[in-house]
């Protein structure tokens, strides 16, 4: 699928193809292959090589904002395709959001407790998976309504670790 996006005032041409959860992105003669799995309506788990990232996607098509760790990318899709999140990502952000983990692992620590206020990208739980520690971050500002895990617990992929309202 070909996309023309505008990022920081520049026109960028992207060609993205996918087979199952493996994606291939071509841009400016460079090719990047990565695994991508939807964790929730606005959260993706992305694996490039042996590194795992959680991407929080906020959309109001044609505009998108993607946050990975402390980096935020804002862009507008100008032509082609339905964008990164498709129809599911176009829903509003009202109501409770279940924060899930992309893969099985062990809870290393719980950083927040019920009632804590959180901002976009703030860490909630740290999970060790594939010998790497991954901080599971809030995709939105709100309040922690539930924490469903404890440190030391082994969890399955897709398990809900917290609920943010």
C-alpha positions in Angstrom: 0.0 0.0 0.0 1.4 3.4 -0.9 1.1 6.4 1.4 2.0 10.0 0.9 2.3 11.7 4.3 3.2 15.1 5.4 5.6 15.2 8.3 7.2 18.5 9.6 6.2 20.2 6.4 7.8 17.6 4.1 6.1 15.2 1.7 7.2 11.6 2.4 6.4 8.7 0.2 6.0 5.3 1.9 5.3 1.8 0.5 4.1 -0.6 3.1 3.3 -4.3 2.5 2.3 -6.9 5.0 2.0 -10.6 5.4 0.3 -11.7 8.6 2.0 -9.6 11.3 5.3 -9.0 9.3 5.5 -5.6 7.6 7.9 -4.2 5.1 8.4 -0.5 4.8 10.2 1.1 1.9 11.2 4.8 2.1 13.9 6.6 0.1 15.5 3.4 -1.1 15.7 2.0 2.4 13.8 -1.1 3.6 12.8 -1.9 7.1 11.1 -5.2 8.1 9.2 -5.4 11.4 6.5 -7.4 13.3 3.5 -5.4 14.4 0.6 -6.6 16.5 -2.4 -4.6 17.7 -2.6 -4.7 21.5 -5.7 -2.5 21.8 -7.6 0.0 19.7 -4.8 2.6 19.9 -1.7 0.6 20.9 0.6 -1.4 18.8 3.5 -3.7 19.7 6.3 -3.3 17.2 9.4 -5.6 17.0 12.3 -4.4 14.8 15.1 -7.0 14.9 15.3 -8.0 18.6 14.0 -4.7 20.0 10.4 -4.3 21.1 8.6 -1.0 21.1 5.1 0.0 22.2 3.5 2.5 19.9 0.5 4.6 21.0 -1.4 5.9 18.0 -3.9 8.7 18.3 -5.9 9.4 15.2 -8.3 11.9 13.8 -7.9 11.1 10.1 -6.2 12.3 8.1 -4.0 13.3 11.1 -2.1 10.9 13.3 0.2 11.1 16.3 2.4 8.2 17.2 4.3 8.0 20.5 7.2 5.6 21.1 9.0 6.1 24.4 9.7 9.9 24.6 9.5 10.4 20.8 6.3 11.7 19.2 5.7 11.7 15.5 2.8 13.8 14.0 1.8 13.4 10.4 -1.1 13.6 8.0 -1.9 10.9 5.4 -2.4 12.7 2.1 -3.2 9.8 -0.2 -3.8 6.1 -0.3 -5.0 3.5 2.3 -6.8 3.9 5.6 -3.8 4.8 7.7 -2.0 2.9 10.4 -4.9 1.9 12.5 -7.7 1.5 10.0 -11.3 1.8 11.1 -10.8 0.7 14.7 -8.3 3.5 15.4 -10.8 6.1 14.4 -13.0 5.7 17.5 -13.1 8.4 20.1 -11.0 8.0 23.3 -13.9 8.3 25.8 -14.5 5.6 28.5 -12.1 3.1 30.1 -9.0 1.8 28.2 -7.7 -1.6 29.0 -3.9 -1.6 28.9 -2.6 -5.0 27.6 0.7 -6.6 27.1 1.8 -7.7 23.6 3.5 -11.0 24.6 3.8 -13.3 27.6 6.3 -12.4 30.3 6.9 -11.7 34.0 5.8 -8.6 35.8 9.0 -7.0 37.1 7.3 -4.0 38.8 4.0 -2.1 39.1 4.8 1.6 38.9 1.3 3.0 39.6 -1.5 2.3 42.0 -5.3 2.6 41.7 -6.4 6.2 41.8 -3.1 7.6 40.5 -3.3 10.3 37.7 -1.3 9.4 34.6 -0.3 11.3 31.5 0.2 10.1 28.0 3.3 7.8 27.8 3.7 7.5 31.5 4.8 4.0 32.7 2.3 1.8 34.5 3.9 -1.7 34.6 7.3 -3.1 33.7 7.2 -6.6 32.1 10.2 -8.8 31.2 9.7 -10.7 27.9 12.4 -12.3 25.8 15.1 -11.2 28.3 14.1 -7.6 27.8 12.3 -5.3 30.2 9.5 -3.4 28.6 7.7 -0.5 30.3 4.0 -0.6 29.5 2.9 3.0 29.2 -0.4 4.7 29.3 -1.7 5.7 25.8 -3.7 8.5 27.3 -4.0 10.9 30.2 -6.4 9.8 32.9 -6.7 8.0 36.2 -5.7 4.4 37.0 -9.0 2.6 37.7 -7.6 -0.9 38.1 -4.3 -2.7 38.4 -4.7 -6.4 37.5 -1.2 -7.7 38.1 1.4 -7.9 40.9 5.2 -7.9 40.7 6.6 -11.4 40.1 3.4 -12.7 38.4 3.7 -14.5 35.0 1.2 -13.3 32.5 0.0 -14.4 29.0 0.3 -12.3 25.9 -2.8 -10.0 25.5 -3.4 -10.0 29.3 -4.9 -6.8 30.6 -2.5 -5.3 33.2 -4.4 -2.1 34.0 -7.5 0.0 33.2 -7.2 3.7 32.6 -10.2 6.0 32.6 
